[in-house]
């Protein structure tokens, strides 16, 4: 190809553009949101080691962003606040429709399951005994802890009063402190509660199970950067320090995730 002045200028502009894009990829801070199922302090304890490992292995900078409640997190997903995020399958479906979020990885070993808890000293052993009771939920659209539990109560024609308390941890505290008769949670968040809380509560009902929360990416992030982040997370399965970090946020075994993993949820809310 004969290089005239126009071709030469085009090539130079292309090279400069690629150089700036590469520099931007490395210099930008990638925001990471986490659905606030736990307290601010607990979330940082679980996720900051993961963020630090991502920074070390990818060379990119990340910032953990906090949401004060699950409803606020839902709104932020809808407007695309997060570059990357850990969210419920319901939030994924909403975020995919509104912003194009796509799942990267998810827990391979565990599934998401809703539960109903009461105090250990309660004589309630079946959710049918909760007729007209006040029940705590994290938010209206918390998938397993609220939507699945409320669906089961509805199918069984059990009337109840709902109190939405912003997080899973708050649900368990409301039950423990006798502010509500029962609470809707998720098996995984219940299992991770401190012993002094978990040992005072009992599970009286479990819902159906679905694939667990994915880590997702917004399409504005460069595809090569997304793929590097994804492969870095998957590689954490393969060395002791990485596996220990994954155990803070999952069963310790992370695998690929695809939007079709959650197609049944999509059918429910289309």
N, C-alpha and C positions, 0 to 999 in steps of 0.2 A: 504494500500500500504506500502510495506517495504521500509524504508528510508535507502538506502545505501549512500555512500559518494557522488556519482555522482548526485543522486537525491537531496541531501541536497545542494550541490553547485549550482545546477540549480535553486532551490527555492530561495536561497540567492541572486543570480544574478538578478532574476526576481524582487524581492522585492526592491533591490537597484535601478534597472532601473526605476521602477515605481516611486520611491521616487525622483529620479533626474528629471524625466519627469514632475512630479507635480511641483517641485521647478522651473523648467525652464518655465513652463506655467505662473507662477506668476511673475517671474522676467523679462521675456522678454518684450520689448516695442513693442506694436502692432502698426504698421504704418497705418495711415488712410489718403487716398487721396480723393480729391474732385475735380471734373471737374471744371476748372476755368471760370465759366460763369460770375463772378463778379470780382471786384478788390480784391487784396490781403487783404486789410483792411476789406472789406465787408464780405469776406469769413470767416475771423477769428471771426468777430462779430456774424455771424450766427452759426458757427460750434464749436467754443471753449466751449460754455456752454454745448453743447451736449457731447463733448469729456469728459468734467469734470464730467458730470453725469454718463457716462459709467464707468469712473474710480471709482467713489464713490460706485456705485451699484455692480460692478463686482469684484473689487479688483485688476484688471489688469491695467497696464499702457499703455497709448496710446500717439501717437505723430501725430499731423496734419502735413502732408507733402504738400508742395506747388509746383505747376507746373506753369511755366511762361506763358503758352498758351495752348489752347485746342489741337493743333497738338502735342505739347510736352507731354501732358497728354496721348494722344492716343498711342504714342510710349512707354510710361512708363507702360501703361496697357499691351501692347504687350510683354514686357519683365518681367512682374510680379513684378514691384517695390512695389506695395501696398499689405499689408495683408488684409485690408478692404478698400473699396472705395465707393463713391457715384458717379455713372456714368450714362450716357445716355443709352437707350436701344441698340443703335448701338455699343457703346463701350462694353456693356455686351456681345453681340454676338461675337465680335472680341476677347474679353478677355476670353470668354468661350472656343472658338476654340483653342486659343494659349496657355492659361494658366490653363484652367479649372475653372475660376471664376464662382460662382453660386450666384444667388440673395437670400437675406435673407428677406428683407422687402421692401415695397414701400408705397407711398401715396395711401390711399384707396379712397379718395374723389375726387382728381383732376387727370386729364389726361394731357398728353403733347400735345401741339398744337402749330404749327408754325404760325407766323404772319408776315405781312409786314407793316412797319410804315413809315410815311413821316411827315414833319413838319406840325404843325397845320395851319400855314398861307399858305400852299401850296394849289393850286387849283386841285391837283390830288386827285381823290376819288376812282379810280379803277386801279388795277394793269395793265390793258391794256394800260393805259396812260404812263407806264414806258418803253415803247419801246425805245431801245438803251440807256437807262439810266445807270448810275453807281450806283450799289447797294452794300451795305456793308453786309458781312456775318461774323459770328464768325470764322468759318473754313470750309473747304470743306466738312468735315464729321460730322459737327454738325447736328444731325438728323432732328429735327423739324425746327430749325431756318435756316438751309441751304439746306439740302437734300430734305426735303418736299417742301420748298418754291421754289427751283430751278426746282423741278419736276412739280409743278403747272405752273410755267412760261413756261416750255418746252411744256406742254400739250396745253397751250393757244397760242403757237408759238410766244412768246414775246421775241425778242432778247434783251440781256442786257450785261453789263460789270460788272464783279464781283471784289470786293475788300475784301480780307480776313484780319480781324483786331484783331484776337486772342481771343476776349471775347464778350459776349452779351452786357456788359456795354459799350464797345468801339463802338459797332454797333450803339447804341442809341446816343452816343456822336457825332459820325460821321455825323449822320443825323441832329442832333440839330445844329451843327457847319457848316452845309451846305457843308461838304466835300463830301457827296454823296447825291443823290436825295432821296434814300430810304434805308431801312435796313431790313434784315431778322432776326427775333428774336423769342422768345417763349412767350406765353401769361403770364406764371408765372414769368419769369424774368422781363418782362415789368411791370407787376403789382407791383413788389417790388422795382422799381426804385424810387429815390427821387422825390418829387412832382415837383420840379423846372425843372426836365427833362421830367417826364411823362406828365405834363400838357402842354408841348410845342410840343408834338407829337400826332399823331392820327393813329389808326389802319385802314388800307384800305383793308386788306385781311386776311383770316384765312384758315389754311390747315386742313386736317383730323386730328383726335386726336388718341392717343395711350396711353397705360399705362405709368405712370410717371417713372422717374429715380429710379432705385433700389439702396439700399445699398447692396454690394456684398462682398463675402469672397473668399480668395484664398485657395485652398485645402491643402496648407502646414500647415495651422492653425489647431490645434487639434480640432476634431469634438465636444468634450464636451465644449471646450472654445467657439467655434462658436455658439453652441446652447445656452449657457449661455448669450452670447452677444445678440443674437436674442431675447430671452425671456425678457431680460432687456429692450430692445428697445420697445417691445410690451407692457410691463408693464407701460411704460411712459404715455400711453394713459389713465391710470387709476388714476393718482393723479395730482393735480393742477400744481405743480412745473414742473413735467414731461411734461404735456400737453403744458405748456407755452414754454418749450424748443423746443418741436416738432413743434410748430407754427413758430419758426424761420426758419425751414428747409422744412416745408410742410404745408398742410392745417391744421395740428394738429391731424390728424387721420392716424395712421400707421397700416398696416396689413401685413400678410404673402405674400411673393412673390415666384414665381416658374419660372424656365426657360421657361416653356410652356406658361406663360403669354405673352412672347415675340416671339412666334413661327412665327407670321406673318412677323415680322421684319427679322427673320432668313431666311424665304423664299425669301425675297427681295434681300438678300446679299450673299446667298449660291453660 
